[in-house]
Amino acid sequence: MRPGRGSGHPLREGTSHARRYPAPVPPITPADLAKAAAGAARLLGRLLGGAR
């Protein structure tokens, strides 16, 4: 069982399989919510504007 050879153990594999064990997602901040809302509103407006 060599490290980094796909043994499936996150502590033993180190960073070779970081994609399989992603870091915990940081909490969503109000700024993130505002950014997402603005992006969604812009996208929705473009869709509605193009549909008319």
PyMOL Python script that loads the backbone (N, CA, C, O; Angstrom):
from pymol import cmd

cmd.read_pdbstr("""\
ATOM      1  N   MET A   1       0.850  -1.199   0.000  1.00  0.00           N
ATOM      2  CA  MET A   1       0.000   0.000   0.000  1.00  0.00           C
ATOM      3  C   MET A   1       0.879   1.241   0.000  1.00  0.00           C
ATOM      4  O   MET A   1       1.236   1.776   1.050  1.00  0.00           O
ATOM      5  N   ARG A   2       1.217   1.681  -1.203  1.00  0.00           N
ATOM      6  CA  ARG A   2       2.061   2.879  -1.304  1.00  0.00           C
ATOM      7  C   ARG A   2       1.188   4.118  -1.307  1.00  0.00           C
ATOM      8  O   ARG A   2       0.069   4.081  -1.817  1.00  0.00           O
ATOM      9  N   PRO A   3       1.681   5.224  -0.742  1.00  0.00           N
ATOM     10  CA  PRO A   3       0.881   6.458  -0.762  1.00  0.00           C
ATOM     11  C   PRO A   3       0.702   6.963  -2.188  1.00  0.00           C
ATOM     12  O   PRO A   3       1.632   6.914  -2.993  1.00  0.00           O
ATOM     13  N   GLY A   4      -0.487   7.445  -2.494  1.00  0.00           N
ATOM     14  CA  GLY A   4      -0.721   8.036  -3.800  1.00  0.00           C
ATOM     15  C   GLY A   4      -1.048   7.036  -4.880  1.00  0.00           C
ATOM     16  O   GLY A   4      -1.094   7.395  -6.057  1.00  0.00           O
ATOM     17  N   ARG A   5      -1.281   5.760  -4.504  1.00  0.00           N
ATOM     18  CA  ARG A   5      -1.582   4.765  -5.526  1.00  0.00           C
ATOM     19  C   ARG A   5      -3.060   4.377  -5.538  1.00  0.00           C
ATOM     20  O   ARG A   5      -3.409   3.313  -6.050  1.00  0.00           O
ATOM     21  N   GLY A   6      -3.932   5.217  -4.985  1.00  0.00           N
ATOM     22  CA  GLY A   6      -5.354   4.936  -5.051  1.00  0.00           C
ATOM     23  C   GLY A   6      -5.830   3.966  -3.991  1.00  0.00           C
ATOM     24  O   GLY A   6      -6.753   3.190  -4.239  1.00  0.00           O
ATOM     25  N   SER A   7      -5.216   3.990  -2.799  1.00  0.00           N
ATOM     26  CA  SER A   7      -5.634   3.073  -1.742  1.00  0.00           C
ATOM     27  C   SER A   7      -6.986   3.488  -1.166  1.00  0.00           C
ATOM     28  O   SER A   7      -7.644   2.687  -0.501  1.00  0.00           O
ATOM     29  N   GLY A   8      -7.407   4.733  -1.414  1.00  0.00           N
ATOM     30  CA  GLY A   8      -8.706   5.183  -0.963  1.00  0.00           C
ATOM     31  C   GLY A   8      -8.694   5.821   0.405  1.00  0.00           C
ATOM     32  O   GLY A   8      -9.736   6.266   0.884  1.00  0.00           O
ATOM     33  N   HIS A   9      -7.542   5.877   1.046  1.00  0.00           N
ATOM     34  CA  HIS A   9      -7.471   6.474   2.382  1.00  0.00           C
ATOM     35  C   HIS A   9      -6.971   7.904   2.271  1.00  0.00           C
ATOM     36  O   HIS A   9      -5.841   8.124   1.834  1.00  0.00           O
ATOM     37  N   PRO A  10      -7.796   8.897   2.660  1.00  0.00           N
ATOM     38  CA  PRO A  10      -7.428  10.304   2.427  1.00  0.00           C
ATOM     39  C   PRO A  10      -6.169  10.720   3.167  1.00  0.00           C
ATOM     40  O   PRO A  10      -5.384  11.515   2.650  1.00  0.00           O
ATOM     41  N   LEU A  11      -5.960  10.190   4.381  1.00  0.00           N
ATOM     42  CA  LEU A  11      -4.793  10.623   5.149  1.00  0.00           C
ATOM     43  C   LEU A  11      -3.531  10.003   4.573  1.00  0.00           C
ATOM     44  O   LEU A  11      -2.469  10.626   4.591  1.00  0.00           O
ATOM     45  N   ARG A  12      -3.636   8.776   4.061  1.00  0.00           N
ATOM     46  CA  ARG A  12      -2.445   8.110   3.585  1.00  0.00           C
ATOM     47  C   ARG A  12      -2.056   8.566   2.185  1.00  0.00           C
ATOM     48  O   ARG A  12      -0.894   8.465   1.789  1.00  0.00           O
ATOM     49  N   GLU A  13      -3.036   9.069   1.439  1.00  0.00           N
ATOM     50  CA  GLU A  13      -2.756   9.416   0.050  1.00  0.00           C
ATOM     51  C   GLU A  13      -2.137  10.794  -0.095  1.00  0.00           C
ATOM     52  O   GLU A  13      -1.586  11.115  -1.148  1.00  0.00           O
ATOM     53  N   GLY A  14      -2.219  11.608   0.935  1.00  0.00           N
ATOM     54  CA  GLY A  14      -1.653  12.941   0.819  1.00  0.00           C
ATOM     55  C   GLY A  14      -2.469  13.778  -0.147  1.00  0.00           C
ATOM     56  O   GLY A  14      -3.696  13.807  -0.060  1.00  0.00           O
ATOM     57  N   THR A  15      -1.797  14.461  -1.069  1.00  0.00           N
ATOM     58  CA  THR A  15      -2.497  15.380  -1.967  1.00  0.00           C
ATOM     59  C   THR A  15      -2.644  14.800  -3.370  1.00  0.00           C
ATOM     60  O   THR A  15      -3.084  15.499  -4.283  1.00  0.00           O
ATOM     61  N   SER A  16      -2.278  13.522  -3.556  1.00  0.00           N
ATOM     62  CA  SER A  16      -2.318  12.979  -4.910  1.00  0.00           C
ATOM     63  C   SER A  16      -3.747  12.810  -5.395  1.00  0.00           C
ATOM     64  O   SER A  16      -4.004  12.836  -6.599  1.00  0.00           O
ATOM     65  N   HIS A  17      -4.691  12.635  -4.456  1.00  0.00           N
ATOM     66  CA  HIS A  17      -6.087  12.478  -4.847  1.00  0.00           C
ATOM     67  C   HIS A  17      -6.924  13.559  -4.183  1.00  0.00           C
ATOM     68  O   HIS A  17      -7.963  13.279  -3.586  1.00  0.00           O
ATOM     69  N   ALA A  18      -6.460  14.793  -4.294  1.00  0.00           N
ATOM     70  CA  ALA A  18      -7.164  15.898  -3.639  1.00  0.00           C
ATOM     71  C   ALA A  18      -8.541  16.091  -4.264  1.00  0.00           C
ATOM     72  O   ALA A  18      -9.458  16.582  -3.607  1.00  0.00           O
ATOM     73  N   ARG A  19      -8.692  15.702  -5.544  1.00  0.00           N
ATOM     74  CA  ARG A  19      -9.989  15.892  -6.184  1.00  0.00           C
ATOM     75  C   ARG A  19     -11.038  14.992  -5.564  1.00  0.00           C
ATOM     76  O   ARG A  19     -12.212  15.356  -5.484  1.00  0.00           O
ATOM     77  N   ARG A  20     -10.609  13.801  -5.120  1.00  0.00           N
ATOM     78  CA  ARG A  20     -11.575  12.880  -4.546  1.00  0.00           C
ATOM     79  C   ARG A  20     -11.970  13.311  -3.134  1.00  0.00           C
ATOM     80  O   ARG A  20     -13.055  12.975  -2.660  1.00  0.00           O
ATOM     81  N   TYR A  21     -11.097  14.047  -2.472  1.00  0.00           N
ATOM     82  CA  TYR A  21     -11.378  14.512  -1.112  1.00  0.00           C
ATOM     83  C   TYR A  21     -11.287  16.031  -1.089  1.00  0.00           C
ATOM     84  O   TYR A  21     -10.291  16.579  -0.615  1.00  0.00           O
ATOM     85  N   PRO A  22     -12.318  16.728  -1.596  1.00  0.00           N
ATOM     86  CA  PRO A  22     -12.246  18.189  -1.661  1.00  0.00           C
ATOM     87  C   PRO A  22     -12.278  18.814  -0.279  1.00  0.00           C
ATOM     88  O   PRO A  22     -12.794  18.224   0.671  1.00  0.00           O
ATOM     89  N   ALA A  23     -11.725  20.007  -0.176  1.00  0.00           N
ATOM     90  CA  ALA A  23     -11.760  20.728   1.094  1.00  0.00           C
ATOM     91  C   ALA A  23     -13.200  21.103   1.402  1.00  0.00           C
ATOM     92  O   ALA A  23     -14.002  21.290   0.487  1.00  0.00           O
ATOM     93  N   PRO A  24     -13.532  21.215   2.676  1.00  0.00           N
ATOM     94  CA  PRO A  24     -14.897  21.608   3.024  1.00  0.00           C
ATOM     95  C   PRO A  24     -15.265  22.956   2.414  1.00  0.00           C
ATOM     96  O   PRO A  24     -14.437  23.866   2.362  1.00  0.00           O
ATOM     97  N   VAL A  25     -16.493  23.081   1.958  1.00  0.00           N
ATOM     98  CA  VAL A  25     -16.934  24.306   1.297  1.00  0.00           C
ATOM     99  C   VAL A  25     -17.053  25.419   2.332  1.00  0.00           C
ATOM    100  O   VAL A  25     -17.687  25.220   3.369  1.00  0.00           O
ATOM    101  N   PRO A  26     -16.463  26.580   2.081  1.00  0.00           N
ATOM    102  CA  PRO A  26     -16.582  27.694   3.025  1.00  0.00           C
ATOM    103  C   PRO A  26     -18.025  28.176   3.097  1.00  0.00           C
ATOM    104  O   PRO A  26     -18.757  28.066   2.114  1.00  0.00           O
ATOM    105  N   PRO A  27     -18.444  28.706   4.232  1.00  0.00           N
ATOM    106  CA  PRO A  27     -19.819  29.186   4.358  1.00  0.00           C
ATOM    107  C   PRO A  27     -20.110  30.316   3.372  1.00  0.00           C
ATOM    108  O   PRO A  27     -19.232  31.119   3.057  1.00  0.00           O
ATOM    109  N   ILE A  28     -21.344  30.366   2.893  1.00  0.00           N
ATOM    110  CA  ILE A  28     -21.731  31.388   1.915  1.00  0.00           C
ATOM    111  C   ILE A  28     -21.909  32.726   2.630  1.00  0.00           C
ATOM    112  O   ILE A  28     -22.622  32.819   3.629  1.00  0.00           O
ATOM    113  N   THR A  29     -21.263  33.741   2.113  1.00  0.00           N
ATOM    114  CA  THR A  29     -21.356  35.069   2.718  1.00  0.00           C
ATOM    115  C   THR A  29     -22.440  35.878   2.010  1.00  0.00           C
ATOM    116  O   THR A  29     -22.805  35.555   0.879  1.00  0.00           O
ATOM    117  N   PRO A  30     -22.959  36.922   2.652  1.00  0.00           N
ATOM    118  CA  PRO A  30     -23.955  37.782   2.000  1.00  0.00           C
ATOM    119  C   PRO A  30     -23.459  38.340   0.669  1.00  0.00           C
ATOM    120  O   PRO A  30     -24.246  38.525  -0.260  1.00  0.00           O
ATOM    121  N   ALA A  31     -22.163  38.605   0.575  1.00  0.00           N
ATOM    122  CA  ALA A  31     -21.617  39.117  -0.684  1.00  0.00           C
ATOM    123  C   ALA A  31     -21.787  38.071  -1.789  1.00  0.00           C
ATOM    124  O   ALA A  31     -22.133  38.403  -2.923  1.00  0.00           O
ATOM    125  N   ASP A  32     -21.541  36.803  -1.442  1.00  0.00           N
ATOM    126  CA  ASP A  32     -21.721  35.743  -2.432  1.00  0.00           C
ATOM    127  C   ASP A  32     -23.175  35.662  -2.869  1.00  0.00           C
ATOM    128  O   ASP A  32     -23.472  35.495  -4.052  1.00  0.00           O
ATOM    129  N   LEU A  33     -24.087  35.782  -1.892  1.00  0.00           N
ATOM    130  CA  LEU A  33     -25.517  35.731  -2.228  1.00  0.00           C
ATOM    131  C   LEU A  33     -25.889  36.883  -3.153  1.00  0.00           C
ATOM    132  O   LEU A  33     -26.628  36.698  -4.120  1.00  0.00           O
ATOM    133  N   ALA A  34     -25.374  38.076  -2.850  1.00  0.00           N
ATOM    134  CA  ALA A  34     -25.699  39.246  -3.673  1.00  0.00           C
ATOM    135  C   ALA A  34     -25.158  39.056  -5.091  1.00  0.00           C
ATOM    136  O   ALA A  34     -25.825  39.379  -6.074  1.00  0.00           O
ATOM    137  N   LYS A  35     -23.919  38.517  -5.176  1.00  0.00           N
ATOM    138  CA  LYS A  35     -23.316  38.306  -6.488  1.00  0.00           C
ATOM    139  C   LYS A  35     -24.136  37.294  -7.291  1.00  0.00           C
ATOM    140  O   LYS A  35     -24.397  37.486  -8.479  1.00  0.00           O
ATOM    141  N   ALA A  36     -24.532  36.216  -6.618  1.00  0.00           N
ATOM    142  CA  ALA A  36     -25.305  35.182  -7.303  1.00  0.00           C
ATOM    143  C   ALA A  36     -26.662  35.727  -7.733  1.00  0.00           C
ATOM    144  O   ALA A  36     -27.135  35.438  -8.832  1.00  0.00           O
ATOM    145  N   ALA A  37     -27.288  36.522  -6.856  1.00  0.00           N
ATOM    146  CA  ALA A  37     -28.601  37.086  -7.191  1.00  0.00           C
ATOM    147  C   ALA A  37     -28.481  38.042  -8.377  1.00  0.00           C
ATOM    148  O   ALA A  37     -29.328  38.039  -9.271  1.00  0.00           O
ATOM    149  N   ALA A  38     -27.431  38.856  -8.382  1.00  0.00           N
ATOM    150  CA  ALA A  38     -27.243  39.799  -9.484  1.00  0.00           C
ATOM    151  C   ALA A  38     -27.019  39.040 -10.792  1.00  0.00           C
ATOM    152  O   ALA A  38     -27.578  39.398 -11.828  1.00  0.00           O
ATOM    153  N   GLY A  39     -26.204  37.997 -10.737  1.00  0.00           N
ATOM    154  CA  GLY A  39     -25.944  37.215 -11.939  1.00  0.00           C
ATOM    155  C   GLY A  39     -27.213  36.547 -12.450  1.00  0.00           C
ATOM    156  O   GLY A  39     -27.474  36.531 -13.653  1.00  0.00           O
ATOM    157  N   ALA A  40     -28.010  35.990 -11.518  1.00  0.00           N
ATOM    158  CA  ALA A  40     -29.247  35.323 -11.923  1.00  0.00           C
ATOM    159  C   ALA A  40     -30.224  36.333 -12.517  1.00  0.00           C
ATOM    160  O   ALA A  40     -30.886  36.050 -13.516  1.00  0.00           O
ATOM    161  N   ALA A  41     -30.310  37.517 -11.896  1.00  0.00           N
ATOM    162  CA  ALA A  41     -31.235  38.536 -12.397  1.00  0.00           C
ATOM    163  C   ALA A  41     -30.818  38.986 -13.797  1.00  0.00           C
ATOM    164  O   ALA A  41     -31.666  39.183 -14.667  1.00  0.00           O
ATOM    165  N   ARG A  42     -29.495  39.150 -14.014  1.00  0.00           N
ATOM    166  CA  ARG A  42     -29.027  39.587 -15.323  1.00  0.00           C
ATOM    167  C   ARG A  42     -29.335  38.519 -16.372  1.00  0.00           C
ATOM    168  O   ARG A  42     -29.791  38.819 -17.476  1.00  0.00           O
ATOM    169  N   LEU A  43     -29.074  37.259 -15.995  1.00  0.00           N
ATOM    170  CA  LEU A  43     -29.330  36.173 -16.936  1.00  0.00           C
ATOM    171  C   LEU A  43     -30.821  36.076 -17.242  1.00  0.00           C
ATOM    172  O   LEU A  43     -31.218  35.901 -18.394  1.00  0.00           O
ATOM    173  N   LEU A  44     -31.648  36.191 -16.195  1.00  0.00           N
ATOM    174  CA  LEU A  44     -33.099  36.114 -16.392  1.00  0.00           C
ATOM    175  C   LEU A  44     -33.580  37.271 -17.269  1.00  0.00           C
ATOM    176  O   LEU A  44     -34.415  37.081 -18.153  1.00  0.00           O
ATOM    177  N   GLY A  45     -33.051  38.460 -17.020  1.00  0.00           N
ATOM    178  CA  GLY A  45     -33.445  39.613 -17.822  1.00  0.00           C
ATOM    179  C   GLY A  45     -33.062  39.435 -19.282  1.00  0.00           C
ATOM    180  O   GLY A  45     -33.821  39.808 -20.176  1.00  0.00           O
ATOM    181  N   ARG A  46     -31.877  38.860 -19.530  1.00  0.00           N
ATOM    182  CA  ARG A  46     -31.460  38.650 -20.911  1.00  0.00           C
ATOM    183  C   ARG A  46     -32.369  37.619 -21.581  1.00  0.00           C
ATOM    184  O   ARG A  46     -32.732  37.768 -22.748  1.00  0.00           O
ATOM    185  N   LEU A  47     -32.734  36.568 -20.830  1.00  0.00           N
ATOM    186  CA  LEU A  47     -33.612  35.547 -21.407  1.00  0.00           C
ATOM    187  C   LEU A  47     -34.984  36.137 -21.711  1.00  0.00           C
ATOM    188  O   LEU A  47     -35.543  35.905 -22.783  1.00  0.00           O
ATOM    189  N   LEU A  48     -35.525  36.901 -20.762  1.00  0.00           N
ATOM    190  CA  LEU A  48     -36.855  37.487 -20.971  1.00  0.00           C
ATOM    191  C   LEU A  48     -36.810  38.525 -22.092  1.00  0.00           C
ATOM    192  O   LEU A  48     -37.732  38.620 -22.902  1.00  0.00           O
ATOM    193  N   GLY A  49     -35.718  39.304 -22.128  1.00  0.00           N
ATOM    194  CA  GLY A  49     -35.613  40.325 -23.165  1.00  0.00           C
ATOM    195  C   GLY A  49     -35.490  39.699 -24.545  1.00  0.00           C
ATOM    196  O   GLY A  49     -36.021  40.233 -25.519  1.00  0.00           O
ATOM    197  N   GLY A  50     -34.791  38.565 -24.638  1.00  0.00           N
ATOM    198  CA  GLY A  50     -34.621  37.932 -25.936  1.00  0.00           C
ATOM    199  C   GLY A  50     -35.862  37.163 -26.365  1.00  0.00           C
ATOM    200  O   GLY A  50     -36.053  36.890 -27.550  1.00  0.00           O
ATOM    201  N   ALA A  51     -36.718  36.808 -25.379  1.00  0.00           N
ATOM    202  CA  ALA A  51     -37.912  36.022 -25.721  1.00  0.00           C
ATOM    203  C   ALA A  51     -38.990  36.907 -26.326  1.00  0.00           C
ATOM    204  O   ALA A  51     -39.834  36.439 -27.090  1.00  0.00           O
ATOM    205  N   ARG A  52     -38.957  38.187 -25.979  1.00  0.00           N
ATOM    206  CA  ARG A  52     -40.005  39.070 -26.502  1.00  0.00           C
ATOM    207  C   ARG A  52     -39.771  39.390 -27.983  1.00  0.00           C
ATOM    208  O   ARG A  52     -40.556  40.120 -28.588  1.00  0.00           O
TER     209      ARG A  52
END
""", "prot")
cmd.dss("prot")
cmd.show_as("cartoon", "prot")
cmd.util.cbc("prot")
cmd.orient("prot")
